[in-house]
Amino acid sequence: LEKALESDVRNYGEDHPSTAVRHSNLALVYKDLGEYEGARSLLEKSLESDVRNYGEDHPSTAISRLNLASVYLKLGKRKHAKSLFQNAYDTFKSFLGEEHPETRNAKEWLDGMDEE
């Protein structure tokens, strides 16, 4: 994944959607390995790219927000995480409806934060 990211940056640049996907994929591996700061940095880049390429209220941007929020939660940044979860939920609900799996997932994250 690191080599794939290097290749995308070299061939497409930092702002290309493919590069954002590589940032996100590598970040999720870092998250699974407990390397939360590395994951945070990559997911922030992915989110910035998605906002530039798709806009604030696009489902791809919402997925990036959801991923970043889960890392913020691991880092103890609950306020930031909750804001991103809420934004992702609102976007999914608007674009995909309340019964879509992505919308339900975001809602479960939000509800879980309220229970803690």
Backbone as CSV, one residue per row, in Angstrom:
resi,resn,N_x,N_y,N_z,CA_x,CA_y,CA_z,C_x,C_y,C_z
1,LEU,0.815,-1.202,0.000,0.000,0.000,0.000,0.856,1.262,0.000
2,GLU,1.973,1.205,0.725,2.864,2.371,0.725,3.422,2.627,-0.669
3,LYS,3.820,1.566,-1.373,4.336,1.715,-2.735,3.247,2.187,-3.688
4,ALA,2.039,1.679,-3.517,0.922,2.118,-4.352,0.632,3.598,-4.131
5,LEU,0.701,4.046,-2.878,0.499,5.461,-2.580,1.583,6.301,-3.233
6,GLU,2.836,5.881,-3.101,3.941,6.611,-3.737,3.719,6.707,-5.241
7,SER,3.286,5.622,-5.850,3.037,5.604,-7.285,1.917,6.565,-7.672
8,ASP,0.832,6.555,-6.923,-0.269,7.465,-7.236,0.135,8.922,-7.066
9,VAL,0.872,9.226,-6.024,1.327,10.604,-5.820,2.205,11.028,-7.005
10,ARG,3.102,10.157,-7.384,4.008,10.456,-8.494,3.252,10.599,-9.824
11,ASN,2.319,9.698,-10.081,1.631,9.683,-11.372,0.430,10.610,-11.471
12,TYR,-0.285,10.798,-10.368,-1.512,11.582,-10.410,-1.463,12.868,-9.593
13,GLY,-0.596,12.909,-8.587,-0.536,14.064,-7.699,-1.330,13.842,-6.427
14,GLU,-1.119,14.724,-5.475,-1.752,14.607,-4.156,-3.269,14.785,-4.189
15,ASP,-3.786,15.540,-5.164,-5.205,15.883,-5.149,-6.086,14.955,-5.968
16,HIS,-5.522,13.925,-6.543,-6.308,13.027,-7.382,-7.149,12.080,-6.518
17,PRO,-8.380,11.770,-6.948,-9.218,10.850,-6.163,-8.567,9.489,-5.908
18,SER,-7.813,8.980,-6.856,-7.137,7.698,-6.651,-6.129,7.790,-5.513
19,THR,-5.439,8.902,-5.427,-4.477,9.107,-4.344,-5.200,9.161,-2.999
20,ALA,-6.359,9.788,-2.975,-7.146,9.854,-1.736,-7.553,8.452,-1.279
21,VAL,-7.922,7.606,-2.215,-8.285,6.228,-1.873,-7.081,5.500,-1.291
22,ARG,-5.907,5.700,-1.880,-4.688,5.061,-1.362,-4.364,5.558,0.043
23,HIS,-4.507,6.881,0.262,-4.293,7.427,1.604,-5.214,6.725,2.598
24,SER,-6.479,6.611,2.221,-7.465,6.017,3.110,-7.177,4.540,3.373
25,ASN,-6.867,3.795,2.332,-6.597,2.368,2.503,-5.401,2.133,3.429
26,LEU,-4.327,2.867,3.215,-3.150,2.728,4.061,-3.471,3.162,5.495
27,ALA,-4.247,4.220,5.621,-4.621,4.707,6.953,-5.395,3.650,7.733
28,LEU,-6.276,2.935,7.075,-7.071,1.922,7.766,-6.196,0.752,8.224
29,VAL,-5.144,0.462,7.467,-4.186,-0.557,7.921,-3.447,-0.041,9.149
30,TYR,-2.996,1.222,9.082,-2.336,1.807,10.253,-3.254,1.768,11.470
31,LYS,-4.517,2.094,11.271,-5.482,2.069,12.374,-5.564,0.669,12.975
32,ASP,-5.673,-0.335,12.111,-5.754,-1.718,12.596,-4.498,-2.137,13.352
33,LEU,-3.365,-1.520,13.008,-2.103,-1.818,13.684,-1.905,-0.982,14.950
34,GLY,-2.856,-0.086,15.227,-2.755,0.767,16.408,-1.895,1.991,16.197
35,GLU,-1.542,2.291,14.962,-0.730,3.469,14.636,-1.675,4.620,14.284
36,TYR,-2.316,5.151,15.331,-3.398,6.101,15.134,-2.952,7.458,14.597
37,GLU,-1.800,7.938,14.985,-1.333,9.226,14.464,-1.043,9.143,12.969
38,GLY,-0.422,8.051,12.543,-0.180,7.858,11.116,-1.486,7.751,10.347
39,ALA,-2.438,7.045,10.918,-3.755,6.919,10.292,-4.441,8.274,10.215
40,ARG,-4.367,9.039,11.299,-4.997,10.372,11.328,-4.464,11.252,10.220
41,SER,-3.155,11.307,10.077,-2.539,12.164,9.076,-3.005,11.797,7.662
42,LEU,-3.011,10.518,7.360,-3.430,10.072,6.032,-4.916,10.312,5.789
43,LEU,-5.733,10.079,6.807,-7.169,10.287,6.638,-7.521,11.768,6.508
44,GLU,-6.770,12.636,7.164,-6.993,14.068,6.988,-6.683,14.469,5.547
45,LYS,-5.620,13.916,4.976,-5.297,14.189,3.565,-6.392,13.676,2.652
46,SER,-6.880,12.486,2.928,-7.947,11.901,2.122,-9.209,12.759,2.179
47,LEU,-9.561,13.214,3.371,-10.745,14.063,3.528,-10.577,15.378,2.775
48,GLU,-9.424,16.001,2.903,-9.175,17.258,2.190,-9.327,17.065,0.679
49,SER,-8.793,15.978,0.167,-8.901,15.683,-1.257,-10.351,15.457,-1.666
50,ASP,-11.092,14.703,-0.861,-12.493,14.454,-1.184,-13.304,15.743,-1.187
51,VAL,-13.052,16.626,-0.249,-13.761,17.907,-0.223,-13.468,18.689,-1.497
52,ARG,-12.194,18.730,-1.902,-11.827,19.455,-3.131,-12.438,18.808,-4.375
53,ASN,-12.413,17.483,-4.434,-12.861,16.791,-5.638,-14.371,16.589,-5.722
54,TYR,-15.029,16.374,-4.576,-16.449,16.027,-4.596,-17.346,17.036,-3.898
55,GLY,-16.777,17.842,-3.032,-17.573,18.793,-2.271,-17.818,18.318,-0.847
56,GLU,-18.344,19.219,-0.040,-18.573,18.958,1.382,-19.627,17.883,1.637
57,ASP,-20.635,17.812,0.795,-21.796,16.973,1.075,-21.936,15.818,0.093
58,HIS,-20.867,15.120,-0.158,-20.872,13.972,-1.070,-20.663,12.697,-0.255
59,PRO,-21.282,11.592,-0.643,-21.092,10.346,0.105,-19.625,9.911,0.254
60,SER,-18.792,10.142,-0.745,-17.366,9.795,-0.611,-16.697,10.628,0.469
61,THR,-17.065,11.890,0.541,-16.543,12.771,1.583,-17.035,12.295,2.948
62,ALA,-18.284,11.862,3.008,-18.843,11.362,4.272,-18.110,10.109,4.742
63,ILE,-17.748,9.232,3.820,-16.993,8.036,4.199,-15.644,8.434,4.787
64,SER,-14.995,9.419,4.176,-13.719,9.894,4.727,-13.909,10.471,6.117
65,ARG,-14.989,11.204,6.313,-15.271,11.768,7.647,-15.499,10.656,8.666
66,LEU,-16.243,9.638,8.273,-16.517,8.518,9.176,-15.224,7.811,9.577
67,ASN,-14.357,7.558,8.610,-13.079,6.904,8.911,-12.216,7.760,9.832
68,LEU,-12.138,9.055,9.536,-11.338,9.957,10.359,-11.925,10.061,11.768
69,ALA,-13.228,10.111,11.868,-13.875,10.189,13.180,-13.527,8.981,14.041
70,SER,-13.487,7.797,13.430,-13.169,6.600,14.211,-11.741,6.651,14.747
71,VAL,-10.835,7.279,14.005,-9.463,7.432,14.479,-9.388,8.510,15.557
72,TYR,-10.100,9.617,15.351,-10.140,10.654,16.392,-10.643,10.061,17.709
73,LEU,-11.620,9.199,17.624,-12.150,8.562,18.827,-11.056,7.761,19.536
74,LYS,-10.266,7.019,18.774,-9.157,6.241,19.341,-8.114,7.155,19.980
75,LEU,-7.967,8.366,19.435,-6.996,9.326,19.965,-7.563,10.157,21.113
76,GLY,-8.807,9.887,21.499,-9.412,10.617,22.609,-9.962,11.976,22.233
77,LYS,-10.118,12.236,20.949,-10.644,13.523,20.480,-12.138,13.379,20.206
78,ARG,-12.877,13.186,21.274,-14.300,12.867,21.174,-15.119,13.982,20.525
79,LYS,-14.834,15.220,20.857,-15.600,16.332,20.292,-15.435,16.378,18.769
80,HIS,-14.209,16.229,18.301,-13.954,16.230,16.864,-14.610,15.024,16.208
81,ALA,-14.502,13.874,16.867,-15.091,12.643,16.328,-16.601,12.788,16.194
82,LYS,-17.248,13.279,17.224,-18.707,13.387,17.200,-19.174,14.318,16.087
83,SER,-18.469,15.415,15.906,-18.819,16.354,14.841,-18.723,15.686,13.465
84,LEU,-17.659,14.916,13.249,-17.491,14.234,11.966,-18.530,13.125,11.790
85,PHE,-18.816,12.377,12.859,-19.859,11.348,12.776,-21.200,11.982,12.417
86,GLN,-21.518,13.105,13.052,-22.788,13.775,12.785,-22.862,14.238,11.338
87,ASN,-21.780,14.836,10.863,-21.752,15.317,9.488,-21.915,14.157,8.504
88,ALA,-21.199,13.060,8.750,-21.306,11.888,7.873,-22.738,11.351,7.887
89,TYR,-23.323,11.244,9.069,-24.696,10.762,9.182,-25.660,11.648,8.392
90,ASP,-25.542,12.950,8.552,-26.424,13.879,7.847,-26.298,13.726,6.333
91,THR,-25.060,13.582,5.853,-24.838,13.423,4.416,-25.423,12.114,3.914
92,PHE,-25.134,11.024,4.612,-25.675,9.727,4.192,-27.204,9.752,4.188
93,LYS,-27.779,10.303,5.236,-29.241,10.354,5.335,-29.830,11.131,4.168
94,SER,-29.210,12.248,3.830,-29.694,13.089,2.744,-29.568,12.405,1.381
95,PHE,-28.418,11.774,1.137,-28.156,11.176,-0.173,-28.692,9.759,-0.306
96,LEU,-28.621,8.978,0.757,-28.884,7.549,0.655,-30.145,7.090,1.375
97,GLY,-30.676,7.933,2.243,-31.870,7.570,3.008,-31.521,6.949,4.353
98,GLU,-32.502,6.918,5.220,-32.290,6.452,6.597,-32.002,4.967,6.703
99,GLU,-32.459,4.174,5.764,-32.317,2.723,5.858,-31.055,2.180,5.187
100,HIS,-30.298,3.022,4.540,-29.073,2.562,3.868,-28.048,2.114,4.914
101,PRO,-27.281,1.049,4.616,-26.279,0.560,5.578,-25.262,1.620,6.022
102,GLU,-24.841,2.501,5.129,-23.890,3.550,5.529,-24.529,4.520,6.514
103,THR,-25.792,4.854,6.276,-26.507,5.757,7.178,-26.674,5.103,8.545
104,ARG,-27.066,3.852,8.546,-27.227,3.125,9.814,-25.910,3.019,10.574
105,ASN,-24.824,2.751,9.848,-23.503,2.650,10.475,-23.130,3.966,11.163
106,ALA,-23.305,5.065,10.459,-22.978,6.372,11.045,-23.855,6.643,12.267
107,LYS,-25.129,6.270,12.181,-26.050,6.465,13.314,-25.626,5.622,14.514
108,GLU,-25.177,4.399,14.264,-24.699,3.546,15.362,-23.484,4.165,16.052
109,TRP,-22.559,4.732,15.275,-21.414,5.415,15.870,-21.877,6.565,16.758
110,LEU,-22.800,7.375,16.238,-23.312,8.509,17.018,-24.006,8.038,18.292
111,ASP,-24.874,7.060,18.152,-25.590,6.553,19.321,-24.617,5.965,20.344
112,GLY,-23.584,5.306,19.879,-22.587,4.736,20.773,-21.845,5.797,21.559
113,MET,-21.628,6.936,20.946,-20.939,8.025,21.655,-21.848,8.606,22.740
114,ASP,-23.126,8.655,22.479,-24.064,9.205,23.460,-24.212,8.273,24.663
115,GLU,-23.984,6.965,24.465,-24.138,5.996,25.542,-22.931,5.976,26.479
116,GLU,-21.802,6.447,26.010,-20.575,6.381,26.834,-20.542,7.487,27.855
